[in-house]
Amino acid sequence: MEKNEQELAFPGTDAGGFVSTGMTLRDWFAGQAIMGLAPEMATGDKENCRHIAFIAYEVADAMMEAREKCT
């Protein structure tokens, strides 16, 4: 993935100048995507869950690419 893979979803700085890195935007997108896929994970089958997690990151990657093209 390109340079934006590590772009932060919730960066912030407190009053003392401490920078909180939070999570990457890619991880945030994957977490959002997996919410729509969650019913598919209800079986409890670990292999199925791994596959769905993989799909969530594929969706996140597509979202990152679309974001690059739109900005």
N, C-alpha and C positions, 0 to 999 in steps of 0.2 A: 504494500500500500504506500501511497505517497506521504509527503510530509505531514498532512493533516491527520494522520492516524492517531497522533498523540495530542491533538487539540483537546483542550479541557472542556468539559461540560459545565462545570460550576467553579471556575476559578474565583478566588477572592483573597483579599488582604485584610488582616485585622488591624486594629489601631497601632499595634507594635511593629507593623511591617511584615509580619509572618504571612507567607503566601501558602494558602491551602490549595493543593492541586486537585482535590476531588477525584473524579473519574474521567476517563476519556470520553469524548463525544461519541466515538464509535461504540464504547461499552453502553452508554446511555441509550443510543439508538437500538442496540441489540436487546437491551432490557425492555424497551418499549415494544419492540417487535414480538418478543417472546410472550408478552401479555396476550396478544391476539392468538398465539399458538398454544397457550396454556391448556385449553380443553383437550388438545391432542396428547398432552403429557399425563393425563389422568389415569392412564393404564398402569403407570408405575414401572413399565418396562424400561430398564436402564438404557438399552440399545436405542429404543425409540426416543427417549429423552435426549440422548447424545445427538441423534440425528436432528431433532428439532432445535437444539442449541446451535448446531452447525447452520441450520437454515436461518436462524435469527441473526447470526453474524453475516450471512450472505445478504440478507435484507439490509442490515446496517451498512455494509460496504456499498450497496446500491444507493442507499440514502446519502452516504458521504460523496459518492460520485455525482449524484444529482445536485447536491448542495454546491459542489465546485462549479458546475455548469451554470447554476442560477445566480451565483454571486459575482 
